[in-house]
Amino acid sequence: MTKIITIDGPSGSGKGTVSRMLAEKLSYQYLDSGALYRILSIAASRRKLALDNKEDLILIAEHMDVCFKTSTQGHFSVLLESEDVTIELRSEQTGANASQIAAYPEVREALLKRQRAFAIGDGLVADGRDMGTVVFPEAALKIYLTASVEERTSRRHKELLEKGENVSLRALAEQVRARDERDMNREVSPLIAADDAIELDTSHMDAKEVLETILSIIDFKGLH
Ligand code: DC
């Protein structure tokens, strides 16, 4: 049976980086579930669909052709209908659009099968908002990462500066808060720690420290 480790948390909590490192370390599959919501929002904009057109969003969610690729140098890219959408995938706008369509229960349901299909082979590290609560409630280990809004904003700011985008810290903090608000307060599958999740505050930890902590939990529990 595939051993599943879920890592949930708000944007900027470090779950993407840490999940990828953990999957690589354990030679497990990796699911970036946020990327699926992001890709769906890009697919909708390619078809000039309104973000509240649930019927068409569901159809696209079920049929869109998505390919996650990792090059031999470890470079990660995403193809939508053969188009490389890696850069657009990470923009603030795409994140906000993804968060908006993710509030529709029908859209979440339509993406459920795709997410569960990643559970193949020895193990899976699944990162998102509802991995431990809804998509993989049977997971062997559930981690919930948090960090203060200030820290998450400053991480995002640094990331954007590295990409050559200079957004004001105050505007960014507002965007982080707005996304938290939407993701934590939606009616279906809100961002919340599973009852059996282990919570880690990463405000004062770098990715390597978080990874080491999770590895020691895995070791302690005899999971690998
Ligand atoms: O993790 P991320 O920033 O790439 O996710 C983008 C948005 O997608 C996020 O704001 C909410 C939504 N999402 C979700 O609702 N459930 C998930 N499991 C993953 C992401």
Residues whose N, C-alpha, C, O or C-beta is under 5 A from the ligand:
A	BS01	DC	S11 S33 G34 A35 Y37 G95 A98 S99 A102 G128 R129 D130 D183
